[in-house]
Amino acid sequence: MPSLLDQLLISILLGLIQGASEWLPISSTAHLRITEQAIGFQATPLFNVTLHVGTLIVVVFYFRHDIKILLTALVHLDFHSEYGRFIPLIIVGSIPTGIIGILYDKYLADNYQTFLIMGITFLVGATLLYLSKYGKENKDTITYKKALVMGAAQGAASFPGLSRSGATISSGLLQGTKRELAFKFSFLLSIPAIIGDLGVEAYLERGNFSQGIGVAPLDLLVGIVLAMVAGYFAITVVKKLVLTKRFHYFAFYTWTLGIALILYALLVH
C-alpha cells in the first residue's frame, strides 16, 4: 500500500492526466492505464469515478452558457431555434454512443485493454485526426446523419487509444462541418455520454467502492480539483487548435505513442 505522501502524489499525477487527456484528443483511458502500469498502481473504482466527475464538472462549467440556453429551449419545447435544434440532434447522436458503449463494456472491455490493442487503436485514432485537416468547411448546420456519425465515433472511443474529442470533432470536420460548430457540438454531445458512463460504472462497481487500496478524502479532493483545472485548460487548447486548423497536430503524438506501445507489447512485455 502506498504511503500517504505517495498516495497524494499519485492523486496529483492521475488527476492531471485524467483532466488533460479526457479532452485533448489523446485518450484518457489509455493514458491512465499506461501511467498506472508504469507506477505499479491500481486505482480503485471510487477514485476512477471521482476523476470522471471532475471532467464532467469542468465541461458543464465551460459550456454553462450554452447549456443554460439549451435547457431554456427544452423547457419551452423550442426545437426550432439555433440551440433548440441541438436537443433532438444530441438525443439522436447519443443513441449509437450508448449502444456501442454498452456492447463494448459487455463483450470487449475485459480483453481489449492490452498495450497491443491500445497501440493499434492509437494508430487508428491518429489517422482519423490527421485526415480531419482535409475536411471542407461548407456546412454550418448539424444534420441527423452527422449527429449519428459523431455519436458512433464517440461510442467507438470506448476503446482505449481512441479519444472522445478526437473522434467526434474529426468526424464532424470530415463531414464538412464548420470548425466552431464541430467543436461545440462535440462537447455538448459528450455530456450525456459521460453522465451515462458514470451511472453505469457506479452501478457496476457499487459493491467495490469500499474494497481495494483505500483513498483518503483529501486524495479524492486533490484528484478531482486537478482534473477540473487540467480539463479546463485542455478544452481551451482544443478550441484554439480546432479554430486555427492545427487540431491534426496531435496525430503525430498519438502515432508515435501507438508505435511505441506496439513495439513494447511485441518485444518487451
Buried (B, 14 or more C-beta within 10 A) or exposed (E): EBEEEEBBBBBBBBBBBBBBBBBBBBBBBBBBBBBBEEEEBEBBBBBBBBBBBBBBBBBBEBBEEBBEBBEEBBEEEBBEBEBBBBBEBBEBBBBBBBEBBBEBBEEEBEEBBBBBBBBBBBBBBBBBBBBBBEBEBEBEEBEEEBBBBBBBBBBBBBBBBBBBBBBBBBBBBBBBBBBEBBBBBBBBBBBBBBBBBBEBBBEEBEEEBEEEEEBEEEBBBBBBBBBBBBBBBBBEBBBEBBEEBEBBBBBEBBBEBBBBBBBBBEEEE
